[in-house]
């Protein structure tokens, strides 16, 4: 049950673009024995139905660890859309105390269409699974606090342990804020990298970031060349092109071999660096240009004649 819930849920979270780490487990026998012994006064025998449900709701357990606190609400919506979550507060619990345990718990059942869509799942009819949604930072605190509660003789934190837990809680709250800011900055950078470069000015800035130098020359024609050989001119696509320092150095030698003057900051270096990959494409594109031959057109012509002579 836990494996099935984890697999389906993780796939849907990925489809919803929610970064996460999934884990799942079946409750260990010793852990179940301790739980029943600890809470025996709360239970009546008749309440322990098939699979100990609904009294014991976490025989099957899934934990979804998130990077960003802001994804918690959406992750819970995905859970409630994908599975059946019974009514009642004990099947939907949100722990939000900033100084203590923080997580969202949802107890789920497989939907009928999921059960009957795969005959191998029919034995999971009515089986409960507890899904915990928690950030990575909160998971650290929760696990350490759990060890204190259940693995110490008294089940209570000493003054020293409580002090360290308070300090750690504050540090992890700060980590959550930093992770959120870092991921937002990464998303902004990704959006910039995937945005189409539509002007010579933008191309100039993008090439400066890519090559480490400010180039000069006919960026309008260069943009036409790159648009002709790439599906889309973006910073991400430019980063994949062989126009680093070494390639530009080789490009300077290629221009000299073709009898052209070389300026360290000329956009002709980009054309020459890409010549082994896009030579024929450049020749075809430049052949459509009208009017007096531009500097880039002359560069392409010279490189073509040199290659032909060889």
Secondary structure as UniProt FT lines:
FT   HELIX           2..15
FT   TURN            16..17
FT   STRAND          20..26
FT   HELIX           29..38
FT   HELIX           40..42
FT   HELIX           45..47
FT   HELIX           50..52
FT   STRAND          60..66
FT   HELIX           69..71
FT   HELIX           72..82
FT   STRAND          84..85
FT   HELIX           89..91
FT   STRAND          92..96
FT   TURN            98..99
FT   STRAND          102..109
FT   HELIX           112..117
FT   HELIX           119..124
FT   TURN            125..126
FT   STRAND          129..135
FT   HELIX           136..151
FT   HELIX           159..194
FT   HELIX           200..211
FT   HELIX           219..229
FT   HELIX           235..239
FT   HELIX           245..257
FT   TURN            258..259
FT   TURN            264..265
FT   HELIX           268..286
FT   TURN            287..288
FT   HELIX           295..309
//
